[in-house]
Amino acid sequence: MAPPTTHPRRLALVSLTAGLMAAAASLVSIAPAEAATTVVDLGLLPGGSYASARAINTGGGIVGMVTDSAGAFKQARFAGGSATLLASSCCASSLAAPLALNDSGEAVGWGRVYGSLSDPAYWNAAGVTVPLQPIAGSTGTGIRAYDINNSGVIVGSDVKPSTAFGAPPEYHGVVWNRGTLVRDLGFLGQAASGLSNATFAQGINDAGDIVGEAVVGMDRHAFLWRGGAFTDLGPGSALDINSTGLVLGYAPGLVPATWTGTVRKNLPALGGGTTAYGHTVTDLNNGGDIVGFAPATTGPLQDTAVLWRGGKAINLGRAPGGTVSRAYGINDAGQIVGEGNVVAGGPMHALMWTVSGSTATNTTPTATAAATTTTSIRVGGSVTVKGTFTDPDNGPWSYTFTWGNGSTTGTAQTAGSITQSRTFTKAGTYKVTFSVTDAKGAKATSSSITVRVS
């Protein structure tokens, strides 16, 4: 069973030395775009032919790769206005690209050597590589590191050769504390004899929740691993999870989607349409913003960078004169990094977008309330109210029923209806409302329902 082929996120970015950046970096506006957007062109190394920015942390630090004048790939970091090359001798293949960067400046990634062999890499805050410990029974030649949280916990996968003749190798989801092995996640289920068991841990949040893809026989399912147990999210592949528990990934058919709890919602397409067929998603921040890219309507492989925000797919545009742009990473400040050319047919440059304007605002939920029982009751009687809310944004949401003699609160993972009942022990007239607050603090309150108790 091959590893997932749907994991393009946070592949490579470039950090340039101060002298090199002086020749390469400039602030330009991109067009066409559907938002007030600017982008910093991080350029290329002198004589280089490629640069791609794919991870950015809260402080604006960036990690990734560039090619030098000899065509060799170099791993690098840019943060705080200065650049430091990461250890360039980390990997036999030289292609181990940093995929994720935490707020302490630690990065992880991997590169394919050939076949199922790979070069894993964990760079500590000083840019020094630290080996990742293999699981029991593994040779350590197939380790891949996909993500790291702010506590330095890394998730990825390792492969164990089969001990049974003709059986496929087993891919295991793995957790490391920096370079030290913490646990083998095991499998979501048990495949029939001769079929594959596989787990690929691909994303982790600061609470330690892990998401990924599990293979049981011929079936691929997205999963959430929390508190020592798997939750099957259904067919698909999960790539990332944020602090609110929102999961990003793909539904079957490589349809970009999110999960709130176990409920899946397909992402909308750029330019209209409820399903983003053919679009690629790459990263997710704690505010629920998602980035990636979509195929252009004309020209071969002419992708356009996309931001999903507020239930909309927003075209980030391209550099003036450029024909390609792709977004790969986003931080909690909404800064977006990726790649694009600046002239038709030209080399890819590392880019960083900043988005402002009305498209950056959160959408407020709508809330209504309706009584499902009579609202004229005797003392000691009860009233039942159904609160309903809609919101194009991602949750979770908190809700409150205000009864006039107290309140009832809770949390909803999906938009929809919530029904609550209340007993009234004193005569009087009471005003009942239902309110809901989204993950970004926007609040909606229903019209009031009058309850008369006699």
Secondary structure, DSSP 8 states (H G I E B T S, - for coil): ----S---TT-------HHHHHHH-EEEE-SS-SSEEEEEEEE--TT--BEEEEEE-TT--EEEEEE-TTS-EEEEEEETTEEEE--TTS-TTS--EEEEE-TTS-EEEEEEEETTEEEEEEE-TTS-EE-----TT--STT-EEEEE-TT-EEEEEEEE--SSTT---EEEEEEEETTEEEEE---SS---TTS-EEEEEEEE-TT--EEEEEEETTEEEEEEEETTEEEEEEESEEEEE-TT--EEEEETTTEEEEEETTEEEE---TTS-SS-TT-EEEEE-TTS-EEEEEE-SSSTT-EEEEEEETTEEEEEE--TT---EEEEEE-TT--EEEEEESSTT--EEEEEEEEESGGGS----EEEEEESS-SEE-TT-EEEEEEEEE-SS---EEEEEE-SS-EEEEEESSSEEEEEEEE--S-EEEEEEEEEE-TTS-EEE---EEEEE-
